[in-house]
Amino acid sequence: MIIYGICLVTGLIFAVVSVVFGHFFGHGGHVAGSGGNVEAGADSSDAPGLSIFSPTILAAFITAFGGFGLIFTQFQKTSPAEISAPLSLVGGFIVAGMLYAFFGSVFRHTQGSSESHVARLIGTEANIITPIPANGVGEIAYVVGDTRYTAPARAENGAVVANGRTVKITRIVGTQFYVQATD
């Protein structure tokens, strides 16, 4: 029963300390194999995301193991360690798995790529706000979803495009927009 209490208290203290230190001292150095995010845990992908070995998931498992252990020892049929320990392990895995699935869902929705949104701009009309010189770079303005954006632009054929002309975005390479006059 003492081991369950130690696990419960250790997990809770770790969670509180992580929140406090993460809030006040977070956003620090790169952690190898985590895409720079301590929360990503220990894996070798160096890509952002969540690992089953992240501190939060491990702390959740330890806390749940301790909590379930304390609960199971209160019932006569589940109080022997041979019964309460495996049940507590299962409970810890379930809680940690649910937390992992929840965070995975949140991260999938919040870390979506904007690349697909940029690809939809092809064919959009824009206005030249800084003239494009021959084989040079100017600037366009375009509207998407009632918001006005600007971007560097080149003429598709390398020709001069005067200020105020309406153009169509034909392709995007990196941050450079290629345009073609519409009139």
C-alpha positions, -999 to +999 in steps of 0.1 A: +000+000+000+029+024+007+043+019-028+009+030-043+009+061-021+045+070-031+036+066-068+004+087-065+022+115-046+053+114-068+032+116-100+011+145-086+042+164-074+059+158-108+029+172-126+027+203-105+064+210-107+063+204-145+035+230-148+052+256-127+087+252-141+073+248-177+054+280-173+081+301-158+113+285-172+100+268-203+108+273-240+145+264-234+171+245-254+168+218-279+163+182-268+179+157-292+154+135-309+123+156-300+121+183-326+132+207-299+103+199-276+109+184-242+073+172-241+079+150-271+098+125-250+126+102-260+126+090-296+151+094-324+129+109-351+138+145-343+103+154-354+078+172-334+050+152-318+042+132-287+060+101-275+046+074-252+078+081-232+070+118-227+072+130-191+035+138-190+025+103-202+049+086-178+037+108-149+001+100-158+009+063-157+027+065-124-001+086-108-029+064-121-010+032-110-007+047-075-043+059-074-058+026-086-035+007-062-048+027-033-084+021-044-080-016-051-064-022-016-095-009+000-116-038-012-112-072+004-113-092-029-087-070-046-065-060-016-038-087-020-008-074-040-010-103-065-044-089-075-041-051-069-008-047-087-019-062-121-052-043-119-033-011-111-010-017-140-039-021-163-056+010-149-023+030-153-020+019-190-056+028-197-052+063-182-019+069-199-033+056-232-063+078-230-041+108-223-018+099-252-048+096-276-062+129-263-029+148-268-024+131-301-058+143-313-051+179-301-017+180-317-030+167-350-056+194-352-033+222-341-002+214-360-017+211-395+004+223-424-004+255-443+011+241-475-023+229-487-038+263-481-010+280-502-016+255-530-053+267-532-041+302-541-032+291-577-057+308-600-065+335-574-066+371-588-042+396-572-032+433-578+003+445-584+011+469-555+049+472-563+057+471-601+075+440-613+106+449-633+118+427-662+131+395-647+127+410-613+106+409-582+076+431-573+048+427-548+012+416-551-018+419-528-046+393-528-076+386-506-085+353-490-114+350-466-119+387-462-082+391-453-058+410-475-023+395-479+008+406-497+036+386-512+067+390-534+059+382-570+076+376-604+060+377-638+057+342-653+072+353-686+098+377-671+081+408-685+075+441-668+041+444-650+029+478-640+015+489-607-022+485-603-026+457-629-047+427-621-029+394-624-036+357-617-013+336-595+000+307-616+024+290-593+042+294-559+078+284-553+088+288-517+077+323-508+078+336-543+045+339-562+045+338-600+018+357-618+004+363-652-014+394-664-052+388-669-059+417-693 
